[in-house]
Amino acid sequence: MPAFLKKVNIQINAFLNWAGESIFGTVGGGDHKGGFQPGNWNLGSFGAATLVPGSNTHYIHVLTPPTSGNLLVLPDGGYTVSQAVFLQTGQPLTFSQSGGYVTITVPSWASPDTIIKLTASDPVNIIPKTNFTATATSEDPSHRISNTVDNDYKTYYAAASGAALPQSITMNLNQNADISGLRIQQTEDRPVTVGQEGAPPPTRLKDYEIYVSNDGVNWGSPVKTGTLMNQRGVQQILLNTAQTQKRYVKLKVLSNYNNDGVLKIAQMDVFGSVGWNQADIGTVAVPGSYTMNASSSTVYGSGADVYETSDNAHFVYKQLTGDFSIQTRISNPTFSNKSAQFGLMARASLNSNSPTISAFWSPTNYFKSLARLTIGASTGHAVESANNMLDIFAKITRSGNTFRTYKSSDGVNFTLVRQETIAMGNTVYVGMYVCSHRTTAPLASAVFDNLTITQP
């Protein structure tokens, strides 16, 4: 054997000794088997992804490192990462995860392949498609739009032959959800050609708009516009602001990379979460509940009071991490005590004596805000204002440990009611509550609509 071939074999053998686990017994990630998004990442970095089928082990192959620095940022695809390791040395790597991305600190870049081994849970931020239905502005009878939600990568949707872009795909989730983005798997049904990564451009989407709606009729302005990369594999689109309690999401494809109107999609997924949690805070006479439809929620609650050193009410909540803003309109109350409370609340925990801040309307037409600054402390007297007729909007914001409450008559122009510094944890419980101000039945109730949650 020529000397140069021996040298090549030695190099390949040395590489496979440590990298083989990321190659043998794995499949390509970001395609039909799941996994992280391959292709272009931050600052010009580029690479591939592999995974071990049926396991929680993934490999990120960085073929071209970022043009500067030692940070690799890639879309998380809905996975929650628990460990990152520099495969060549086994060195644990520092990483962080937020906003749909994983940021990994890599000590050095190897040639030709820096391989990072990730341990990650099954995707938890993807809404199951069990009850999804899909429609499109046009479809090829042989490749129906239903193929985008059938969880089968071998089938795909295609727009009608000769149809011109733009074309729209609408997904009915058949339930309310907090929508934070889309994951799109395009078809890869043509051979690789010189200068292209995967299928030729005609099958690749380019410019797009995303809309959301409560009723599938009124869409408003797009909540996201952008351009997909010209690359193979799944691509992730994250909304700038999560869209709270929406039932419909629409992808409008404006162009493709060949400007010929071809539109093919194998699968579409929706990033987000479904529903709200609920709990009775403290001791209540009758358990509370809530109902939800396409545009509003009705919360029913008992409880003696939300005041002084402990609280008693029904709470419909989400856990939010970091800064946030939540607002809603309060209307149609039912009550038997004029000291009942209907509003928004943020709490450090679900314990009755938890640090908390609230913004609520009472049947005496007072809009009030209470705050408990530490565990078990007294809320003291409420900051309040009189002559607040329904319908009225309440809002709570968080910036670090600074919490602010607001009121509004139109949902646009808000007046600051209270500002407090409360040392809550990074993750807090936030949502709607009703307190009947009674120790016996009946329940009080109110309708909450125009509910939005925004996070930076």
Secondary structure, 3 states (H helix, E strand, C coil): CCHHHHHHHHHHHHHHHHHHHHCCCCEECCECCECCCCEECHHHCEEEEEECCCCCEEEEEEEECCCCCCEEEEECCCCCEEEEEECCCCEECCEEEECCEEEEECCCCCCCCEEEEEEECCCCCECCCCCCEEEECCCECCECHHHHHCCCCCCCEECCCCCCCCEEEEEEEEEEEEEEEEEEECCCCCCCCCCCCCCCHHHCECEEEEEEECCCCCCCCCCEEEECCCCCCCEEEEEEEEEEEEEEEEEEECCECCCCCCCEECEEEEEEEECCEEEEECCCCCCCEEEECCCEEEEEECECCEECCEECEEEEEEEEECCEEEEEEEEEEECCCCCCEEEEEEECCCCCCCCEEEEEEECCCEEEEEEECCCCCCCCCCEEECCCCCCEEEEEEEECCEEEEEEECCCCCCEEEEEEECCCCCEEEEEEEEECCECCCCCEEEEEEEEEEECC
